[in-house]
Structure formats: C-alpha cells, structure tokens
Amino acid sequence: MEDEAAKLARQVARVRGRFHELMAITYEKAIDYLEEDDFATQLKPADVVQILKLHRETVHKLAGSETDTPGGNATVHWSEDEQRELEAILDEIDTEEGSNEGEENVEDSEDDAD
C-alpha cells in the first residue's frame, strides 16, 4: 500500500511538473504573439471586450475579493496617500483634456475663418 502511494505521488509530481512546463511555454508564446506589431492591427473590438472580461474575471478570482458594491465590482481600499496620488493624476488628466479641447476649438475657429 505504501509503495503504491509513493508511486502515485511520483506520478502526480511528474504530471504537475509537466503541467507547469507547458504553462510556461504557452505563456511565453502568448507574450511573443502579443508583442508582435501586427497583433494590434488585427484586433477587433469584440476581441478587446473578451480580453477585458477575462482579465477582470482573473483579477477577481485571484484577489479572492467579494463583490460588495453595486454592479458587482470589488471594493478597493485606498490608503490616504494612494487616494491623494490618484486625485492628483485625475486632476492632471482633466487639465490636459481641457487644454487639448481649447487647442481644438482654436484650430476649428481658424479653419472657419478661412
């Protein structure tokens, strides 16, 4: 009985090792494919949506978080420093968008004047 258990344990270890090897190879090939230049040009909007869904599901499962907000989104707990940094980044983005819109309006009015 002990010999059989040891034999099964070795088989399980071999299978587990092979599985990890195959996962590493697959991961490497997937990354190589994603880094190719023509990948983005062949991407369809439905593909992007599917990738985002898979990413969200994976992050949710790996985080082990529970959905306790409306819409099923996981609650994110920010420290005060992280919250201040996030607000600074969002303010910077809003400022850049505002200046870009102003530049576009000036260009549009110049085109209209021609």
C-alpha positions as CSV (number, residue, x, y, z in Angstrom):
1,M,0.0,0.0,0.0
2,E,2.8,2.5,0.9
3,D,4.7,1.6,-2.3
4,E,1.6,2.3,-4.4
5,A,1.1,5.6,-2.6
6,A,4.7,6.6,-3.3
7,K,4.3,5.6,-6.9
8,L,1.2,7.7,-7.3
9,A,2.9,10.6,-5.6
10,R,5.8,10.4,-8.1
11,Q,3.3,10.3,-11.0
12,V,1.5,13.3,-9.6
13,A,4.8,15.2,-9.2
14,R,5.7,14.4,-12.8
15,V,2.4,15.4,-14.1
16,R,2.5,18.6,-12.1
17,G,6.0,19.4,-13.4
18,R,4.9,18.8,-17.0
19,F,1.8,21.0,-16.5
20,H,4.0,23.9,-15.2
21,E,6.4,23.4,-18.1
22,L,3.6,23.5,-20.6
23,M,2.0,26.6,-18.9
24,A,5.4,28.4,-19.0
25,I,5.8,27.6,-22.7
26,T,2.3,28.7,-23.5
27,Y,2.8,31.9,-21.6
28,E,6.0,32.7,-23.4
29,K,4.4,32.0,-26.8
30,A,1.3,34.1,-25.9
31,I,3.5,37.0,-24.8
32,D,5.6,36.8,-28.0
33,Y,2.3,36.9,-30.0
34,L,1.0,39.9,-28.1
35,E,4.3,41.8,-28.7
36,E,4.1,41.4,-32.4
37,D,3.5,44.6,-34.3
38,D,0.6,43.2,-36.4
39,F,-1.3,41.9,-33.4
40,A,-2.9,45.3,-32.6
41,T,-3.9,45.8,-36.2
42,Q,-5.7,42.5,-36.4
43,L,-7.6,43.1,-33.1
44,K,-11.3,43.5,-33.3
45,P,-13.5,45.4,-30.8
46,A,-15.1,42.1,-29.7
47,D,-11.6,40.7,-29.0
48,V,-10.8,43.6,-26.8
49,V,-14.0,43.2,-24.9
50,Q,-13.3,39.5,-24.4
51,I,-9.8,40.2,-23.2
52,L,-11.1,42.7,-20.7
53,K,-13.7,40.3,-19.4
54,L,-11.1,37.5,-19.0
55,H,-8.7,40.0,-17.2
56,R,-11.5,41.2,-14.9
57,E,-12.5,37.6,-14.0
58,T,-9.0,36.5,-13.4
59,V,-8.2,39.5,-11.2
60,H,-11.4,39.0,-9.3
61,K,-10.7,35.3,-8.7
62,L,-7.1,35.7,-7.8
63,A,-7.8,38.6,-5.4
64,G,-10.5,36.5,-3.7
65,S,-12.5,39.6,-3.2
66,E,-16.2,39.7,-2.7
67,T,-18.4,41.9,-4.6
68,D,-19.9,44.3,-2.1
69,T,-20.6,47.3,-4.4
70,P,-23.5,47.8,-6.8
71,G,-22.8,46.3,-10.2
72,G,-20.6,43.5,-8.8
73,N,-17.4,45.5,-8.6
74,A,-15.0,44.6,-5.9
75,T,-14.3,47.3,-3.3
76,V,-10.9,48.9,-3.5
77,H,-9.4,50.1,-0.2
78,W,-7.1,53.0,-0.8
79,S,-4.7,54.5,1.7
80,E,-4.8,58.2,2.1
81,D,-1.5,58.6,0.2
82,E,-2.8,56.5,-2.7
83,Q,-6.1,58.5,-2.7
84,R,-4.2,61.8,-2.9
85,E,-2.0,60.4,-5.7
86,L,-5.0,59.2,-7.6
87,E,-6.7,62.6,-7.3
88,A,-3.6,64.3,-8.5
89,I,-3.4,62.1,-11.5
90,L,-7.1,62.6,-12.3
91,D,-6.7,66.4,-12.0
92,E,-3.7,66.3,-14.3
93,I,-5.7,64.3,-16.9
94,D,-8.6,66.7,-16.6
95,T,-6.2,69.7,-17.1
96,E,-4.6,68.1,-20.2
97,E,-8.1,67.3,-21.7
98,G,-9.2,70.9,-21.1
99,S,-6.1,72.3,-22.7
100,N,-6.5,69.9,-25.7
101,E,-10.1,70.9,-26.1
102,G,-9.1,74.6,-26.1
103,E,-6.5,73.9,-28.8
104,E,-9.0,72.1,-30.9
105,N,-11.5,74.9,-30.6
106,V,-8.9,77.5,-31.7
107,E,-8.0,75.3,-34.7
108,D,-11.7,74.9,-35.6
109,S,-12.2,78.7,-35.5
110,E,-9.1,79.2,-37.6
111,D,-10.5,76.8,-40.2
112,D,-13.8,78.5,-40.2
113,A,-12.2,81.9,-40.8
114,D,-10.5,80.6,-44.0
